[in-house]
Amino acid sequence: MPAQSASARSATLVGLCAILLWSTLATLTAASGGVPPFQLAAMTFLLGAAVGASRWLARPQGARALIQPLPVWLLGVGGLFGYHALYFIALRLAPPAEAGLINYLWPLLIVLFSAALPGERLRAHHVIGAVLGFAGTVLVVTGGRGLAIDDAYLPGYAAAFVCAFVWATYSVLSRRLPGVPTDAVAGFCLVTALLSALFHLALEDTVWPATPVEWAAVVALGLGPVGLAFYVWDHGVKRGDIRVLGAASYAAPVISTSLLVIAGYASASWLLLVAALLITAGAVVAALDFFRR
């Protein structure tokens, strides 16, 4: 196996860790109590910034990664803060199921957008895999009940679509910046925390976690799905197989729902099994090139 293929495979596996971490987002958010969305984002992204900055204790030179051109900062902060702000807005203006489903177009968009990357070639099995994954997500999000599209929620639907577009664009364009160290993500997280705090002060009432369990959930969010996940995702999309990562991202809602069931926040359903099979099949189909290496 060529050294480059081995490196790409390793980076892809690292990137997949982000999907596993994001799968815990719903459960940990539910366990965090009644903390408002932007306040929770401010608290967790501050911890996420600390995750990256902690590496500088052993590697002080890593802090130099914060010295980046303005377009890099706009991409990083626009991706992290833009995605989360739009997602919160979508949930306020549209039903969660419909908004969540539209938001989950981002893995499919990543697969499609990857065709514009230098050296990448989009094949039929990549698209088929992503579509299978999306079909599985439809089952998870809707519970097989279908969607109720209401014109009154169009602003929320639009926010959810732009939200998906923002994250897909951030992920794909990050690959075109391989020279930007992953250490820079700490800076993006810090600015995102500050912006979230401003939005919180303008739009929300402050509600602190009420119990040690809720505080532990907030800390776990900041260390995991709103912390380490962004660093391993950055490494994965820059150096791994971005098409595989895009298609495999559809596993997140299935794993997330399964964790909610285990934690007692949701009920088990046969639809979850069918969705898991669809998403697994989609990931395998999309990753055919990965397995052939």
PLY file of the C-alpha trace (Angstrom):
ply
format ascii 1.0
element vertex 293
property float x
property float y
property float z
element edge 292
property int vertex1
property int vertex2
end_header
0.00 0.00 0.00
1.45 3.41 -0.95
2.43 5.62 1.96
0.04 8.33 0.79
-2.94 5.93 0.78
-2.05 4.73 4.26
-1.91 8.33 5.46
-5.27 9.15 3.86
-6.86 6.07 5.39
-5.54 7.00 8.84
-6.83 10.58 8.49
-10.24 9.28 7.40
-10.45 7.11 10.51
-9.54 10.12 12.65
-12.28 12.13 10.94
-14.81 9.37 11.65
-14.21 9.98 15.37
-15.95 13.34 14.93
-19.11 11.56 13.77
-19.06 9.36 16.86
-18.58 12.40 19.08
-21.39 14.34 17.38
-23.65 11.35 17.99
-23.52 12.17 21.72
-24.64 15.76 21.16
-28.39 15.21 21.59
-28.04 13.05 24.71
-25.62 15.42 26.42
-27.71 18.44 25.44
-30.80 16.80 26.93
-28.82 16.05 30.10
-27.60 19.66 30.36
-30.99 20.90 31.53
-32.62 24.16 30.50
-29.55 26.14 29.45
-30.57 28.34 26.45
-28.99 27.42 23.09
-26.67 30.41 22.61
-25.58 30.35 26.25
-24.84 26.64 25.91
-22.88 27.32 22.72
-20.86 30.05 24.46
-20.01 27.79 27.40
-19.15 24.71 25.34
-17.19 26.47 22.60
-15.11 28.18 25.29
-14.25 24.71 26.58
-13.67 23.59 23.00
-11.15 26.39 22.55
-9.43 25.29 25.75
-9.14 21.74 24.35
-7.05 23.01 21.46
-5.10 25.56 23.48
-4.14 22.92 26.04
-1.89 21.35 23.41
0.18 24.51 23.38
1.48 23.76 26.87
3.66 21.07 25.31
3.95 22.80 21.93
4.06 26.59 22.47
4.72 27.07 18.75
1.22 25.76 18.06
-0.22 29.13 19.09
1.34 30.60 15.94
-1.45 28.87 14.00
-3.71 31.74 15.08
-1.81 34.03 12.72
-3.90 33.46 9.61
-5.20 35.66 6.77
-8.66 37.18 7.19
-10.29 34.77 4.66
-9.19 31.80 6.80
-10.75 33.37 9.90
-13.94 34.15 8.01
-14.16 30.55 6.83
-13.43 29.07 10.26
-15.68 31.33 12.32
-18.32 31.41 9.58
-18.38 27.62 9.56
-18.55 27.05 13.31
-20.63 30.02 14.44
-22.62 30.36 11.22
-23.74 26.75 11.30
-24.81 26.76 14.94
-26.51 30.16 14.81
-28.52 29.18 11.73
-29.41 25.83 13.27
-30.76 27.48 16.42
-32.72 29.96 14.29
-34.16 27.11 12.20
-35.34 25.31 15.33
-37.05 28.49 16.53
-38.84 29.12 13.22
-39.76 25.60 12.08
-40.73 22.23 13.61
-37.62 20.34 14.85
-38.20 17.25 12.66
-38.43 19.17 9.40
-35.64 21.58 10.31
-33.40 18.72 11.42
-33.98 16.77 8.24
-33.20 19.73 5.98
-30.09 20.40 8.07
-28.98 16.81 7.44
-28.55 17.57 3.76
-25.00 18.62 4.66
-23.42 15.14 4.31
-24.94 14.77 0.84
-23.78 18.28 -0.07
-20.25 17.43 1.08
-20.21 14.41 -1.21
-21.49 16.48 -4.16
-19.27 19.50 -3.50
-16.19 17.28 -3.27
-16.34 16.91 -7.06
-15.00 20.47 -7.31
-11.87 19.64 -5.29
-8.53 19.21 -7.06
-7.62 15.56 -7.43
-11.05 14.31 -6.37
-13.41 12.41 -8.65
-17.06 11.94 -7.80
-18.35 8.52 -8.82
-21.84 7.06 -8.92
-21.32 4.93 -5.81
-20.45 8.03 -3.77
-23.80 9.64 -4.65
-25.73 6.37 -4.19
-24.18 5.89 -0.76
-25.05 9.43 0.30
-28.65 9.07 -0.94
-29.07 5.79 0.98
-27.78 7.55 4.07
-30.22 10.40 3.58
-33.08 7.91 3.21
-32.12 6.39 6.55
-32.04 9.83 8.11
-35.55 10.54 6.80
-36.81 7.51 8.74
-35.03 8.52 11.93
-36.09 12.16 11.89
-39.69 11.67 10.75
-40.41 8.38 12.51
-42.04 7.18 9.30
-44.87 9.69 9.71
-43.97 11.92 6.80
-43.36 15.65 6.83
-45.85 18.46 7.24
-44.62 21.26 4.99
-46.24 24.54 5.99
-45.57 27.81 4.19
-45.58 29.56 7.56
-42.32 27.80 8.40
-40.51 28.72 5.18
-38.07 31.08 6.96
-37.11 28.22 9.29
-36.73 25.80 6.39
-34.55 28.35 4.59
-32.36 28.79 7.67
-31.96 25.01 7.95
-30.96 24.72 4.28
-28.45 27.55 4.52
-27.20 25.90 7.71
-26.50 22.67 5.79
-24.90 24.63 2.96
-22.64 26.50 5.40
-21.29 23.35 7.06
-20.76 21.54 3.76
-18.97 24.58 2.32
-16.81 24.96 5.43
-15.82 21.29 5.32
-15.00 21.22 1.61
-13.16 24.54 1.55
-11.13 23.47 4.60
-9.67 20.75 2.43
-8.38 23.41 0.07
-6.41 24.89 2.97
-4.12 22.01 3.97
-1.47 24.48 5.08
-3.68 25.85 7.85
-2.81 23.85 11.00
-5.59 22.23 12.99
-4.36 24.33 15.95
-6.16 27.28 14.33
-9.50 25.65 15.19
-8.94 26.72 18.80
-9.12 30.33 17.66
-12.28 29.67 15.64
-13.88 28.09 18.71
-12.94 31.05 20.92
-14.44 33.63 18.55
-17.53 31.44 18.17
-17.88 31.38 21.96
-17.65 35.18 22.12
-20.22 35.68 19.35
-22.54 33.14 20.97
-22.25 35.03 24.26
-23.25 38.27 22.53
-26.28 36.61 20.91
-27.19 35.10 24.26
-27.11 38.44 26.03
-29.23 39.99 23.28
-31.82 37.23 22.86
-31.94 34.96 25.91
-32.30 34.88 29.67
-29.38 33.30 31.51
-30.10 29.87 32.98
-27.25 28.01 34.68
-27.12 24.21 35.05
-29.01 23.28 38.22
-27.31 20.03 39.26
-23.85 18.42 39.15
-25.14 16.08 36.43
-26.15 19.04 34.26
-22.77 20.70 34.81
-21.03 17.43 33.91
-23.08 17.25 30.70
-22.01 20.80 29.75
-18.37 19.96 30.37
-18.68 16.73 28.38
-20.23 18.70 25.50
-17.35 21.17 25.49
-14.71 18.46 25.61
-16.33 16.12 23.07
-18.92 17.03 20.40
-18.28 20.79 20.71
-14.56 20.41 21.31
-12.38 17.53 20.17
-14.82 16.70 17.35
-13.94 19.86 15.41
-10.22 19.15 15.60
-10.45 15.57 14.36
-12.96 16.63 11.67
-10.55 19.30 10.46
-7.77 16.70 10.23
-10.05 14.25 8.46
-11.45 16.55 5.79
-8.02 17.99 5.02
-6.09 14.74 4.76
-8.61 11.91 4.53
-11.31 10.79 2.08
-13.87 13.58 2.32
-16.46 11.65 0.28
-16.38 8.74 2.74
-16.61 11.15 5.66
-19.60 12.89 4.07
-21.55 9.68 3.48
-20.57 8.18 6.87
-21.88 11.29 8.62
-25.39 9.97 8.18
-24.57 7.48 10.93
-24.72 10.33 13.46
-28.53 10.60 13.73
-28.93 6.82 14.08
-26.25 6.53 16.77
-27.62 9.67 18.41
-31.17 8.27 18.53
-29.86 4.96 19.87
-28.07 6.77 22.69
-31.25 8.70 23.49
-33.08 5.37 23.74
-30.40 3.90 26.01
-30.43 7.02 28.19
-34.21 6.92 28.46
-34.90 10.11 26.48
-36.55 8.27 23.54
-38.31 4.99 22.74
-36.94 2.15 20.63
-38.47 1.55 17.20
-38.13 -0.89 14.32
-37.61 2.17 12.12
-34.33 2.74 13.91
-33.12 -0.69 12.78
-34.19 -0.10 9.18
-32.55 3.32 9.20
-29.35 1.84 10.61
-29.28 -0.75 7.83
-29.84 1.89 5.15
-27.14 4.17 6.54
-24.67 1.31 7.00
-25.29 0.17 3.42
-24.86 3.73 2.18
-21.58 4.17 4.04
-20.23 0.89 2.69
-21.22 1.76 -0.90
-19.70 5.23 -0.63
-16.49 3.79 0.84
-15.81 1.19 -1.87
-12.66 3.02 -2.96
-11.54 3.20 0.68
-11.81 -0.58 1.09
-9.99 -1.25 -2.19
-6.83 0.54 -1.08
0 1
1 2
2 3
3 4
4 5
5 6
6 7
7 8
8 9
9 10
10 11
11 12
12 13
13 14
14 15
15 16
16 17
17 18
18 19
19 20
20 21
21 22
22 23
23 24
24 25
25 26
26 27
27 28
28 29
29 30
30 31
31 32
32 33
33 34
34 35
35 36
36 37
37 38
38 39
39 40
40 41
41 42
42 43
43 44
44 45
45 46
46 47
47 48
48 49
49 50
50 51
51 52
52 53
53 54
54 55
55 56
56 57
57 58
58 59
59 60
60 61
61 62
62 63
63 64
64 65
65 66
66 67
67 68
68 69
69 70
70 71
71 72
72 73
73 74
74 75
75 76
76 77
77 78
78 79
79 80
80 81
81 82
82 83
83 84
84 85
85 86
86 87
87 88
88 89
89 90
90 91
91 92
92 93
93 94
94 95
95 96
96 97
97 98
98 99
99 100
100 101
101 102
102 103
103 104
104 105
105 106
106 107
107 108
108 109
109 110
110 111
111 112
112 113
113 114
114 115
115 116
116 117
117 118
118 119
119 120
120 121
121 122
122 123
123 124
124 125
125 126
126 127
127 128
128 129
129 130
130 131
131 132
132 133
133 134
134 135
135 136
136 137
137 138
138 139
139 140
140 141
141 142
142 143
143 144
144 145
145 146
146 147
147 148
148 149
149 150
150 151
151 152
152 153
153 154
154 155
155 156
156 157
157 158
158 159
159 160
160 161
161 162
162 163
163 164
164 165
165 166
166 167
167 168
168 169
169 170
170 171
171 172
172 173
173 174
174 175
175 176
176 177
177 178
178 179
179 180
180 181
181 182
182 183
183 184
184 185
185 186
186 187
187 188
188 189
189 190
190 191
191 192
192 193
193 194
194 195
195 196
196 197
197 198
198 199
199 200
200 201
201 202
202 203
203 204
204 205
205 206
206 207
207 208
208 209
209 210
210 211
211 212
212 213
213 214
214 215
215 216
216 217
217 218
218 219
219 220
220 221
221 222
222 223
223 224
224 225
225 226
226 227
227 228
228 229
229 230
230 231
231 232
232 233
233 234
234 235
235 236
236 237
237 238
238 239
239 240
240 241
241 242
242 243
243 244
244 245
245 246
246 247
247 248
248 249
249 250
250 251
251 252
252 253
253 254
254 255
255 256
256 257
257 258
258 259
259 260
260 261
261 262
262 263
263 264
264 265
265 266
266 267
267 268
268 269
269 270
270 271
271 272
272 273
273 274
274 275
275 276
276 277
277 278
278 279
279 280
280 281
281 282
282 283
283 284
284 285
285 286
286 287
287 288
288 289
289 290
290 291
291 292
